[in-house]
Amino acid sequence: MRALGKRIAVLVVVLVMAGCTGGELQTDPRVEADGPSLTLAFGGDVNFEGRTQELLDKDPETAFGPAANKLAAADLAIVNLETPITTRGTPQPKRYLFRTDPRAVTALTSAGVDVVSLANNHTLDYGQIGLADTLAAARAGKLPTVGAGRNAAEAFAPWRTTVRGIRVAVFAFSQVSDLATEWTATPHRPGLAVAVERRQALDAVRAARATSDVIVVVPHWGSEHDRCPTADQKSFAADLSAAGADVVVGAHAHVLQGQGYLGPTFVAYGMGNLLWGSGLPAPEDWRGGVLKLTLRGRTVVERDFTPTTLSPETRQPLEFTAVEADKERARVNGLRDCASLARSPAS
């Protein structure tokens, strides 16, 4: 039996929303569970580069546009930050290099973001010095980070917080293999929580289970621009669920991927781009959104997905019209099939 809830009762009553064009949008089945309530919000990939860096010149406090209200409304809001905060360091041998300045921290905290994942393939774009500057800027701006640290113990440790007595642990892991050997945190070297080999990540999640009421994992994984998760994503998600993760929300594909349940665990394989200023080669790269999850105990009982598209001028997230939003929700719901996710949690 899970620590904060009894067996789940799922009411298999499907309501069909009327008046939707471009495909039929169905609401999620109603899920009931016991336990205290917690709301989590997740945005897609965020970088400050090109046009999004220009937003910091104008007013960092408004950089996230209308998405800020959605993020700030949740008890906890989490995004993936793919830009080191540094003016120093050595460019790494890779094609795309990003960096920004400390005003990015102001933009994130002003938008209501509570913690950012640094476990991705850009945090060390400017090497160890760039990582050190990023961690220092986040600390100075009172923005918690997860998935990177001064050594492996820090990188693989969760960020912990308590909300109305609910003990929450948030992990971030990268499964991107490029430069993984050079960027992995070791006992004596700063770096990322790299989970190409999964043992250390899964051990960390298992260890946190005994002292956490809710465990959230933010993986950086999969294949860029692929709307369906890879076999490795599915396998790692299953391992995380077995280790005790309650919510798994991923990044890296730069397109939206399927959302649903893997056994008792809620999984959203990819959240697309929320605020992205560099190249966007495919039409789906312009899409993202804010996912709000309501949990009771350890069970996600409600999902509220607000789809967004990037502004051509500023690359800020813009909400769709009501009709277009329903079309996009229906499209994202259809991605459950290739993600092998269910509409209801298993008890």
Secondary structure, 3 states (H helix, E strand, C coil): CCCCCCCCEEECCCCECCCCCCCCCECCCEEECCCCEEEEEEEEEECCCCHHHHHHHHCHHHCCCCHHHHHHCCCEEEEEECCCECCCCCCCCCCCCCCECCHHHHHHHHCCCCEEECCCCCCCCCHHHHHHHHHHHHHHCCCCEECEECCHHHHCCCEEEEECCEEEEEEEEECCCCCHHHHECECCECEECECCCCHHHHHHHHHHHCCCCEEEEEEECCCCCCCCCCHHHHHHHHHHHHHCCCEEECECCCCECCEEEECCEEEECCECEEECCCCCCCHHHHEEEEEEEEEECCEEEEEEEEEEEECCCCCCEEECCHHHHHHHHHHHHHCHHHHCCECCCCC
